[in-house]
Amino acid sequence: MAGFQMNWESGFLELHHQGQVIPLTAEWLRQLSDAPDQIDHNSYQRFYDPTQLPIDLAIVEAMANDQGVDLLFSDGHRHFYPLERMMIEAGLQTHPDDLPQPTPWTIDTLVPPTLHWENRHDSWTRLQVLEGFFQYGFALLRDTPSTEDSLLDIAQVFGPIRETNWGRLFNVRTEAVATDLAYTGLALTAHTDNPYRRSVPGIQFLHCLANDATGGESTIVDGLSICTALKQESPAEYDVLSSLPISFRYLSKDVNDRETAPMIRLDSFGNLRQLRLSTRLDFAPAVDPEILKTFYAGRRHLARLAAEPRFVFSFKLKTGDCLMMDNHRTLHGRTAFAEDGFRFLQGCYIDHDGPESQYRTLSRHLRQAQDAQTAAA
């Protein structure tokens, strides 16, 4: 049972939950006030500068009940704090707008999230495919328009286009003088795009306009699954790949991009934040030979895992299919294809902000609609 108790000796409001006691300071609580005179409820921005609050700000009154606690602060502001909201703010309860947790998958457990394009305007359908996207790291859009450059309209359903030196759109087809191996018929091993950028594009779209050449099957690999497998099979290799700064470089006539970062980037909780795996573009520093030996062994190990059939979802894109991939998590590639037919894809990028904001907004609106229906019943 959760509840509040004021500790006047320390000056903290204590939140009690299942044996845990979390102290909440006056300044922290004061800045969470969402009273109409404190917060603009259109933008959720404070009307005031919190750095100008009194240094000696204190709680002078606290009246708690089962629903929350009413607090009066020494600067004269009074506000009621609902228990459920404080549980969320203190990290004891998930927020209803939190994104779905990533789910590691193998080919045996994967159910590819799929959206038939004619259903894109249905809020519940789009919420479900976004939920699958955040869980599995990709989604497949079926029966989209298959005219050239229509990908711009498709991708912008989910967020603004992220332009790079490749343009707003890039064409994936064979070229006489290829500026990238993607523009040849060669097989491409599982990789992430643009690891050489300081801000790596977050989400990639690949839109199929034609694909009647022999070969050219697309592949998707879950970076979360192979990194988890690497950590279990070789912790030492995993530690080096998640700590050693690697130089990622792309050089052409007009472009010289480079960035230094670990191949596996973790968040503060040790969870996968980003995977940069593109073995044609990475260069290790001249460090201790034993560390280098472990790095190269780990990179080989990770690449070997990315090629294992249990981790590879392989399929052939059809005209009108569009693949939406988390470029910080999933790896993509393709098998080689022959010149006996025409294979033409277009690609572009957006940032994570678009789909993440869209998921939260759709989730909130649907909850509000359900609450209204319940209240009216």
Secondary structure, 3 states (H helix, E strand, C coil): CCEEEEECCCCEEEEEECCEEEEECHHHHHCCCCCCCCEECCCCEECCCHHHCCCCCCEEEEEECCCEEEEEECCCCEEEEEHHHHHHHCCCCCCCCCCCCCCCCCCCCCCCCEEEHHHCCCHHHHHHHHHHHHHHCEEEEECCCCCCCCHHHHHCCCCCEECECCECCEEECCCCCCCCHHHCCCCEEEECCCCCCCCCCCEEEEEEEEECCCECCEEEEEHHHHHHHHHHHCHHHHHHHCCCCEEEEEECCCCEEEEEECCEEECCCCCEEEECCCCCCEECCCCCHHHHHHHHHHHHHHHHHHHCHHHEEEECCCCCCEEEEECCCEEEEECCECCCCCEEEEEEEECCHHHHHHHHHHHHHHHHHHHHHHHHC
